[in-house]
Amino acid sequence: MRRKMAAGNWKMNGTAAQLAEIDTLVSQHARSSVDIVICPPFPLIAAAMARCADSAVSVGAQDCHTQPSGAHTGDTSAPMLADAGARYVITGHSERRQDHDERDDDIRAKTRAAWGSNLTAILCIGESAAERKADNTLDIIAGQLSGSVPDNSTAANLVIAYEPIWAIGTGLVPTPEQIGEVHDFIRARLCRRFGQEIGDGIRLLYGGSVNASNASRIFAIANVDGALVGGASLKAEDFSPIITALDAGTA
């Protein structure tokens, strides 16, 4: 059985005061049967880790550099993240692809860098609205899987998040049939590339306007092992029901 995951991406939001939301999650989900991950901005990682110690909540980062150190002003390396207590790191988010012109080979290198520091990568893939409209979704997903996902991927070092770009922060959500089609496709490609055991073991998250009202419906879809949540993860009162819905599906 693949262990379910609820991961929250705070993006460029939050100050030290925001960390009180983590205290609430730690208290409310002390006995959760799913992996709960909060990915705050870089300056909050160490403080977030201190609040999550010995709890069901883990801390991740939103990006890492391909190199362990060097003359890369403004960047943060995987060893630094691990040293601060992070266990996960997001790679390939569409906002990194768009805002920083990251390509598949960059994402593959960052994912390998994460592994070098024993971080599990949450690797994002997804199509744009134009690509969906042109009925190119599966071709885009296939290309991103081939280009972004490194060899030697395992269920322990990789989580894949399908985030259709047109659904992120828009309130738009694909139909269950559309989500299911993509997740089934990803699962089949992973099994074909890495073998049945590894392909079946890698967790697949859905991301894109997940909230308390639609979470149960999304989590009922085959091959959806949880969610990567953006705005709804910033407040415990919004994120907690999503975790609860995922927990209910494991009962």
N, C-alpha and C positions, 0 to 999 in steps of 0.2 A: 504494500500500500504506500502510495506517495503521501507524505505528510503535507497538509494544506499550509498555505502561507498568506498572510495579509501584510503587505508592505506599504508603508506610507512615505511618499516623496514630498517633503516640505518645499522643495525648490528654493527660490531665493526669498524665503519668508521666515520670520521668527527672530526673536532676541532671547536673552536669558529668561525673561519672564514667561516665554512660551513653553519652557520646559516643565512647567506645572502640569501641562496637558499629559506629559509622559507619566507623572506621578499618578494621575487618575487612571490611565491605562494599566499601569502596573498593579494598582489596587483592584480594579474591576475584573482583570483577566488573569489573576494569579494561578488559576487552574485550567487555563486554556489548553486545548489539545492541538492548537495550530501554532505555527511559527509566526510571531509578530515582530515586524521589523520597522523601525523608524529611521528614515534617512534625512537628517537635518542638514542645514548648511555647515560647511567645514568648521567655522569657529565654535559651533555648539557640540561637536562630536564628543569631545572628552567629558564635558559636563553632562551630556545626555547619558553617556556610558556610566557615569557615577550613579545616576539615578536608576539605571536599569540593572545594576549589579544584583546577581542572585534572583533574577525575576524571569518571567516568561517573555519579556521584551528584549530584543536585540537591537543593536545600532548598526546602521550602514551609512555609506557615503554616496554622493550623487555623481561622482566622476573620479578618475585618477589619471595621472600621466603615464605614458608608456615607459618612462625611465625611472629608476629608483632614486636618482638624485641628479643634480647638475644645474647648469645656468638656464633655468626655466622660470623666470620671474612670474609670480602669480599662480603657479601651478602647485599641485599637491600630489605626492607620490603614494603608491600603494603601501610601502613600508611605513610611511608617516601615519597613514590611516590605521594600519594594524597596531601601531604603537599607541595610538589614541584610544584603541579599544574596539574599533569597527570590526565587524565580522563579514559584512557584505559591501558591495559597491555596485551602483548602477552603471552600466556601460551602454552606449548607443542610443540614449534617449533622443527622441526626435528633435527636441529643442537644442541638443548638442549638435546633432546632424545639421540642423538648419542654421542656428546662430553662430556656430563655430566651424561650419563647413567640414564636419567630420565625415569620413568615408568608411566603407566597410573594413578596409585594411587597418585604419586607425583604431576602429573598435575591436577588431581581432587582437591587435597589439595590446590595447588597454586591458582586455580580458585576460590575456596571458600574463600581463604584469600583475593583475589582481591575484591570479593563482600563485604567482611567485611569492606572495606574502600571505598565503593561506586564506585569502578572502574569496568568498563565493560571489561570482558575478551574476547580477540580474540584468540580462542582456535584452534590450528592447528592439523590437521590429514592428513595422506597420506601414500601411499605405496612406497616401494623401487622398483627398476628396476627388481630385482629377483622375487618379489612378483607379479608384473604386468605380467612378462613373464610366471609365473606359473599359471596365471589366478586366483589369490587369492585376487585381489583388494577389492572386496566387502566384503569378509570375514575379511580382515584386517581393513577396514573402520568400519564395524559393531563392531569389538572388541574394537577399539579405542573410538568409540562413547559410548559404554557401560561402558568402564573402566575409561575414562577421563572426561566425561561430568557429573557433579553432578546433583542430584535431585534438585528440585526447580529452575531449569533453566527457564529463561524467555527471551522475546525479548529485554528487557531492560538491562539485565545483561550479555548476552552472544551473541557473534558473532562466527560463525564457519568458519574457512578457510581451504578449501581442497587444499593441496599442495603436489602433487606427488613428492616424494623426487628426482626422476630421472629427473625432469624438472626444479629443482631449480638451477638457475645460469648456466644451460647447453645450453640454446638456444633451447632445445627440448620442444615441447608443445604437449599435448595430442590432439587428434582429437576432434572436437566439439561433436561428438557422445560419445566419452569416457568421456569428461567433463560432458556432459548432463546426462549420465548414473549414474555417481557417485553423482552428485548434486540431481538428482531425488531420488536416493536411500537414501541419507542423509535426504532429506525432509520427505520422507515416514517414516523413522525410528523415526524422531523427533515427527511427528504427532502421531504415534502409542504410543510413550512413554509419551508425555506430553499433548496430546490432540490436536485437530485440530487448535484451536485458537493460542496456544503458538507455536506449530510446524510450522504453516504457518507464524508466525511473526518473528522467529529467522532468521537473515540474514546469507546468505551463500556466502562467498567470494571464488574466485579462485586465487591461487598463483602458480607461476612457469614460469619464462621467459615471463612475460607479458610486452609488450612494445607498443609503439605508433602504430606500423603497424598491430598488431593483436588484439588490445584492443576492437575495435568495434565488431569484429567477436565473441570474447569471451563473450562480454556483451549481445549479442543477444541470447545467450543460455538460455533456461528456467531455473529458479531457481539459476541463477548467479546474485547476488546482488551487485557485485563489485569485487574488487581485493585487495590482499595483495601483495605489490610490493617490491622487494628487490633492486637490483642494479639500476634499472631505476628510483628509488625515490630519489637518491642522488643529482641529478641535476634537477632544475626546468624545464629546457628545455626538459628533457626526461619525467618527471612525469606529467607536465602540459597537454600534449596531451592525456594522459590516463584519467585524470580527465575530460577533455573536452569531450572525447568519452563517458564517463559514464553520464555526464550531458546531452549529446545529446539524450541518450536513455531514459531520463526521460521526454523529451519534448512531 
